């Protein structure tokens, strides 16, 4: 796992992360770009590895200029194994091993399936979380939720599967961690797997799959407090590209599944604002 340079990775219980009111040292934020990719659902049962390999090659060829890193919004694998017992996590590791820039993923519900036959609708138990998180950490070197700084921007990667045994998206430990992370003063970009209810109450997916004031009041309250410093939220778990607005200020983007459309989002940052977002799939 490679990280942007300079970068500060912050994860639960890791010492040395800046306090809530600390600012990153150095010059004013420089312009940069990054990529956001939706559900990969990588498996040996189809051509998903080849298509992800084409994306890796396109990044190396400079198709989207010089992006600093890639964010993945969950469902990295279709299941831990394919129909013949092949290891999809190892396949993900192999496919992304030649990606020339860092990649920062989060977990989705597919990542918690042991086999393609596992029921996606069943209630997850702690053992399911432990198995998926162990594979995730083994491949990425990351905790299931974490944050990092880049060019004085705060990136927050959340695990919307961890609260499943409680019937929620975010577990108690993660909710406590919000107090520190949302206290930081830098512009914020957050991302996780499940969609967010926007100001217009549009139906992005089934009501039970929406992060909202009702399902996650602590997170939504923090986003209200952060308000105009919260620039964008990216999520996966969708069948098409959809955008909206939260609290009249934060841009919401639901990414289409890469395994279906090969789409990705190219995000350009200028200073402390998002200058442009372009949906692209020609490579």
C-alpha positions in Angstrom: 0.0 0.0 0.0 1.4 3.3 -1.0 0.4 6.7 0.3 0.5 10.2 -1.2 3.5 12.2 -0.3 3.3 14.2 1.9 0.5 12.4 3.7 -0.7 11.8 7.2 -2.9 8.7 7.8 -5.1 8.8 10.8 -6.8 5.7 12.1 -8.5 4.8 15.4 -6.0 4.3 18.3 -3.0 5.5 16.2 -0.8 8.0 18.0 0.7 11.0 16.2 -2.4 12.3 14.3 -3.1 16.0 14.6 -5.6 17.3 17.1 -9.0 18.6 16.0 -7.8 22.2 15.6 -4.4 21.5 14.2 -3.6 22.5 10.6 -1.2 20.7 8.4 2.1 22.6 8.1 3.5 23.9 4.8 2.3 26.1 1.9 -1.3 26.8 0.9 -3.2 24.0 -0.8 -2.0 23.3 -4.3 -4.2 22.2 -7.1 -4.6 18.4 -7.6 -6.9 15.8 -9.0 -8.0 12.3 -7.9 -10.2 9.5 -9.2 -13.3 7.9 -7.6 -14.4 4.4 -8.6 -17.6 2.6 -7.6 -18.3 -1.0 -6.9 -15.6 -3.3 -8.4 -17.1 -6.7 -7.3 -14.0 -8.4 -8.6 -14.3 -12.1 -9.3 -12.8 -14.9 -11.4 -16.2 -15.7 -12.8 -16.2 -12.9 -15.3 -13.9 -10.3 -17.0 -13.9 -7.9 -14.1 -10.2 -8.3 -13.4 -9.3 -7.6 -17.0 -11.5 -4.5 -17.0 -9.9 -3.3 -13.8 -6.5 -4.0 -15.3 -7.4 -1.8 -18.2 -8.2 1.0 -15.7 -4.8 0.5 -14.1 -3.1 0.7 -17.5 -5.0 3.9 -18.4 -3.9 5.6 -15.1 -0.3 4.7 -16.0 -0.8 6.0 -19.6 -1.9 9.4 -18.3 -5.5 9.1 -19.6 -6.7 11.4 -16.8 -3.6 13.5 -16.5 -1.7 13.0 -13.2 -4.2 12.1 -10.5 -2.8 11.9 -7.0 -4.7 8.8 -5.9 -7.9 6.7 -6.3 -10.8 6.3 -3.9 -12.8 3.1 -4.1 -16.3 3.2 -2.6 -16.7 -0.4 -1.5 -17.8 -3.8 -2.9 -14.2 -4.4 -3.8 -14.8 -8.1 -4.5 -18.0 -10.0 -5.5 -17.3 -12.4 -2.6 -14.2 -13.7 -0.9 -14.0 -16.6 -3.3 -15.3 -17.2 -6.8 -17.5 -20.2 -7.9 -14.4 -22.4 -8.3 -12.9 -21.4 -4.9 -10.4 -18.9 -6.3 -9.3 -16.1 -3.9 -10.9 -12.8 -5.1 -9.0 -10.8 -2.4 -5.7 -12.1 -3.8 -7.0 -11.3 -7.3 -7.7 -7.7 -6.2 -4.2 -7.4 -4.7 -2.6 -8.8 -7.9 -4.6 -6.5 -10.3 -3.9 -3.3 -8.3 -0.2 -4.1 -7.6 0.8 -2.2 -10.7 -1.4 0.8 -10.1 1.2 3.7 -10.1 -0.7 5.8 -7.6 -2.0 5.1 -4.1 -5.5 3.7 -3.6 -7.8 4.3 -0.6 -10.7 1.9 -0.4 -13.7 1.2 1.9 -15.8 -1.9 2.5 -19.2 -2.8 1.1 -21.7 -5.6 1.6 -20.2 -7.9 -1.1 -16.9 -7.8 0.7 -18.5 -9.6 3.6 -19.6 -12.7 1.6 -17.5 -15.8 1.8 -18.9 -17.3 -1.4 -21.1 -16.1 -4.3 -23.9 -18.1 -2.8 -24.0 -16.2 0.5 -27.3 -14.2 1.0 -26.6 -10.5 0.8 -29.8 -9.8 2.8 -28.9 -11.8 5.9 -27.9 -10.0 9.1 -24.2 -9.9 9.4 -22.6 -11.3 12.6 -19.3 -10.2 14.2 -17.5 -13.2 12.6 -18.5 -11.9 9.2 -17.1 -8.5 9.9 -13.9 -9.9 11.3 -13.3 -12.1 8.3 -13.9 -9.3 5.8 -11.8 -6.8 7.8 -8.9 -9.2 8.1 -8.8 -9.7 4.3 -9.2 -5.9 3.7 -6.3 -5.1 6.1 -4.1 -7.8 4.7 -4.5 -6.5 1.1 -4.5 -2.7 1.9 -2.6 -2.3 5.1 -5.5 -0.1 6.3 -8.0 -0.2 9.2 -11.7 -0.6 8.1 -12.2 3.2 8.7 -9.5 5.9 8.7 -8.6 9.4 7.5 -5.7 11.0 5.6 -4.6 14.5 4.7 -3.5 15.6 1.3 -2.6 19.2 0.3 -4.4 20.4 3.5 -7.6 18.6 2.6 -9.1 16.1 5.0 -10.3 12.8 3.5 -12.5 10.6 5.7 -13.0 6.9 4.8 -15.9 5.3 6.7 -17.1 1.7 7.0 -20.9 1.7 6.6 -21.0 -2.1 7.2 -19.6 -2.1 10.7 -22.9 -1.3 12.4 -24.7 -4.1 10.7 -25.0 -6.3 13.9 -26.7 -3.4 15.6 -29.0 -2.8 12.7 -27.1 0.4 11.8 -24.5 1.6 9.3 -21.8 2.8 11.7 -20.8 1.1 14.9 -20.3 2.7 18.3 -16.5 2.9 18.1 -16.8 4.7 14.7 -19.4 7.1 16.0 -17.2 8.1 18.9 -14.3 8.7 16.5 -16.5 11.3 14.7 -15.9 13.7 17.5 -12.2 14.0 16.6 -12.5 13.8 12.9 -15.3 16.3 12.4 -13.5 18.8 14.6 -10.7 19.3 12.1 -10.7 22.7 10.3 -9.6 21.6 6.8 -12.0 21.2 3.9 -13.5 17.7 4.1 -14.2 15.0 1.5 -15.9 11.9 3.0 -16.7 8.6 1.3 -18.3 5.3 2.3 -20.4 2.6 0.6 -24.1 3.3 1.3 -26.0 6.2 -0.2 -27.0 9.4 1.7 -30.5 10.9 1.8 -30.1 14.3 0.2 -32.1 17.6 0.7 -34.7 16.7 -2.0 -35.4 13.2 -0.5 -34.8 11.5 -3.9 -34.9 7.7 -3.8 -31.4 6.6 -4.7 -31.9 3.0 -3.5 -34.2 1.3 -1.1 -35.1 3.3 2.0 -33.4 0.8 4.3 -30.1 1.4 2.5 -30.0 5.2 3.0 -27.8 7.0 5.5 -30.2 9.6 6.9 -31.2 11.6 10.0 -33.3 8.7 11.1 -30.7 5.9 10.5 -27.5 7.8 11.5 -28.3 10.9 13.5 -24.8 11.3 15.0 -23.1 11.4 11.6 -25.7 13.7 10.0 -25.4 16.1 12.9 -21.7 16.3 12.5 -22.1 17.0 8.8 -24.5 19.9 9.7 -21.9 21.3 12.1 -19.2 21.0 9.4 -21.5 22.4 6.8 -19.6 24.5 4.2 -16.2 23.0 5.1 -17.7 19.6 4.1 -17.2 19.8 0.3 -18.4 16.4 -1.0 -19.5 12.9 -0.1 -18.9 10.0 -2.5 -20.8 6.7 -2.1 -21.2 3.5 -4.1 -24.0 0.9 -3.9 -25.8 2.3 -6.9 -26.8 1.3 -10.4 -26.2 4.6 -12.1 -24.6 8.0 -11.5 -26.7 10.4 -9.4 -25.9 13.6 -7.6 -27.5 15.8 -5.0 -26.9 18.3 -2.2 -26.9 17.9 1.6 -27.5 20.7 4.0 -27.6 23.2 1.1 -23.8 22.9 0.7 -22.3 19.5 0.5 -22.2 17.8 -2.9 -23.4 14.2 -2.9 -22.3 11.7 -5.6 -23.6 8.2 -6.0 -21.1 6.3 -8.2 -22.3 3.6 -10.7 -21.0 0.1 -10.3 -17.7 -0.1 -12.1 -18.4 -3.8 -12.7 -21.4 -2.8 -14.8 -20.3 0.4 -16.6 -16.6 1.0 -16.2 -17.4 4.5 -15.2 -15.3 6.6 -12.8 -15.3 10.2 -11.6 -12.3 12.6 -12.2 -12.3 15.2 -9.5 -10.2 18.4 -9.7 -9.4 20.5 -6.7 -8.3 24.1 -6.8 -7.2 25.7 -3.5 -9.9 24.9 -1.0 -12.7 24.2 -3.5 -13.7 21.5 -5.9 -13.3 23.0 -9.4 -14.7 20.2 -11.5 -16.0 16.6 -11.6 -16.0 14.7 -14.9 -17.6 11.3 -15.4 -15.4 9.3 -17.8 -15.2 5.7 -19.2 -13.3 6.0 -22.4 -10.0 4.1 -22.0 
